[in-house]
Amino acid sequence: MSLILPQHLHRAAYVYVRQSTPGQVRDHRESLARQYELAERALALGWATEQIVTIDEDLGHSGSSAEGRDGFKRLVADVGLGRVGIVFGF
């Protein structure tokens, strides 16, 4: 039984890419690459390329609060508005 239903596939798949500090962004490129590869997982699960939204503007921002994390705020808003079928992230 699949947990992904047709109503999920009619909405967008969001990939939220983030690392907490500028040093992580600079020094941990393999982690960053793995996060971007989550879009490939969305494709494999049935989402079309044009349905995949990658949010990465919060790179280098601490996750201790939503302050200064516009990408996270957009993600939360879109979930609340029913636009999101799935969220991928580490």
C-alpha positions, 0 to 999 in steps of 0.5 A, a space after each residue: 500500500 502506497 502512502 502517496 495518494 493521487 491527491 498528493 500528486 496533484 499538489 507540488 512536491 517541495 524540497 527544502 534545502 538548508 544548512 545552518 551556518 555559512 561554514 556548513 554551506 562552504 565545507 559540506 558540499 556533499 550534504 548540499 548535493 544530497 539535499 538537492 538530489 531529493 528532487 530526483 526522489 520526488 520524480 521517482 515517486 511520481 511528481 512531474 519536474 514542473 511540480 517540484 519546488 526547491 526552496 534553498 534561500 535559507 542556506 546559512 541561516 540558523 534554525 533556532 527560529 523562523 526569523 530571517 528564514 523566508 524560505 521556511 515561512 513560504 513553505 509553511 504558508 504553502 502547506 497551510 494553503 494546501 499547495 503541498 503534497 509532500 515535503 522533502 528535507 534532511 
